Amino acid sequence: MKTVLEGIEMPAEELTDSFRNAMSSFPSGVTIVTTVDSEGEWWGFTATSFCSVSLDPPLVLVCLSVEAQCHPAFSTATSWVVHILPPRHRELALWFSSKGVDKFSRGEFTTNAQGHPVLEGTCAVLECEASARYGGGDHSILVGEVTRSHVHDDEPAVYFRRKFHTLTPLLETTTSA
Ligand SMILES: Cc1cc2nc3c(=O)[nH]c(=O)nc-3n(C[C@H](O)[C@H](O)[C@H](O)COP(=O)(O)O)c2cc1C
């Protein structure tokens, strides 16, 4: 006999916790996303909510909390840079997730042609032009068209259940994805 679960809702607090725990069980890479505003001020934040959207044109998305101090800068930015981090940038990832700190006082940054901060020693860098922005609950979904990308030799950090991990390949097989 089937158990009917429809109509039985989880209490809001329980759902928030179990949603957080379920999502933390989905491993992801770790990124730092940076931009520069019209006054020349640099902005950045750590994000795991990053993924590819489309190959032609090449689109990626990242979700940014509407509560973030850098949200106004990214809401109006015409371009930004996504850095995929290796494990040795773990401390920098935590620094870039800290509110009210001078984020660019740590890490080695240069600038690209648009004057955006570009972090040294990453796994990959994707330079993006703003393509679309959508509301998504308490986050904004920033869709960027990739105009330049670079891949370096470093392996990426993996974020899983609120901890940073290194990558261990399971099999030698590769896919085209
Ligand atoms: C591993 C990790 C991943 C994060 N991923 C996101 C994310 O995808 N989107 C987001 O808005 N905040 C994310 N955060 C939190 C932001 O980095 C943090 O709130 C940041 O300080 C916001 O920028 P602000 O200092 O301008 O407020 C993450 C934090 C950590 C430690």
PDBQT file of the ligand as one rigid body, heavy atoms in Angstrom, charges set to zero:
ROOT
HETATM    1  C1  LIG A 201      32.278  28.293   0.602  1.00  0.00    +0.000 C 
HETATM    2  C2  LIG A 201      31.343  29.477   0.537  1.00  0.00    +0.000 A 
HETATM    3  C3  LIG A 201      30.443  29.580  -0.542  1.00  0.00    +0.000 A 
HETATM    4  C4  LIG A 201      29.578  30.675  -0.630  1.00  0.00    +0.000 A 
HETATM    5  N1  LIG A 201      28.731  30.741  -1.712  1.00  0.00    +0.000 NA
HETATM    6  C5  LIG A 201      27.917  31.820  -1.839  1.00  0.00    +0.000 A 
HETATM    7  C6  LIG A 201      27.094  31.960  -2.988  1.00  0.00    +0.000 A 
HETATM    8  O1  LIG A 201      27.085  31.124  -3.882  1.00  0.00    +0.000 OA
HETATM    9  N2  LIG A 201      26.305  33.068  -3.086  1.00  0.00    +0.000 N 
HETATM   10  C7  LIG A 201      26.297  34.035  -2.107  1.00  0.00    +0.000 A 
HETATM   11  O2  LIG A 201      25.565  35.023  -2.256  1.00  0.00    +0.000 OA
HETATM   12  N3  LIG A 201      27.071  33.924  -1.003  1.00  0.00    +0.000 NA
HETATM   13  C8  LIG A 201      27.890  32.865  -0.854  1.00  0.00    +0.000 A 
HETATM   14  N4  LIG A 201      28.708  32.751   0.228  1.00  0.00    +0.000 N 
HETATM   15  C9  LIG A 201      28.709  33.831   1.213  1.00  0.00    +0.000 C 
HETATM   16  C10 LIG A 201      29.363  35.098   0.656  1.00  0.00    +0.000 C 
HETATM   17  O3  LIG A 201      30.677  34.834   0.180  1.00  0.00    +0.000 OA
HETATM   18  C11 LIG A 201      29.434  36.183   1.748  1.00  0.00    +0.000 C 
HETATM   19  O4  LIG A 201      28.152  36.428   2.252  1.00  0.00    +0.000 OA
HETATM   20  C12 LIG A 201      30.040  37.442   1.179  1.00  0.00    +0.000 C 
HETATM   21  O5  LIG A 201      30.705  38.082   2.211  1.00  0.00    +0.000 OA
HETATM   22  C13 LIG A 201      29.021  38.382   0.614  1.00  0.00    +0.000 C 
HETATM   23  O6  LIG A 201      29.630  39.567   0.193  1.00  0.00    +0.000 OA
HETATM   24  P1  LIG A 201      29.615  40.939   1.047  1.00  0.00    +0.000 P 
HETATM   25  O7  LIG A 201      30.839  40.873   1.934  1.00  0.00    +0.000 OA
HETATM   26  O8  LIG A 201      29.710  41.952  -0.035  1.00  0.00    +0.000 OA
HETATM   27  O9  LIG A 201      28.346  41.021   1.847  1.00  0.00    +0.000 OA
HETATM   28  C14 LIG A 201      29.586  31.672   0.361  1.00  0.00    +0.000 A 
HETATM   29  C15 LIG A 201      30.480  31.563   1.432  1.00  0.00    +0.000 A 
HETATM   30  C16 LIG A 201      31.351  30.480   1.517  1.00  0.00    +0.000 A 
HETATM   31  C17 LIG A 201      32.323  30.383   2.679  1.00  0.00    +0.000 C 
ENDROOT
TORSDOF 0
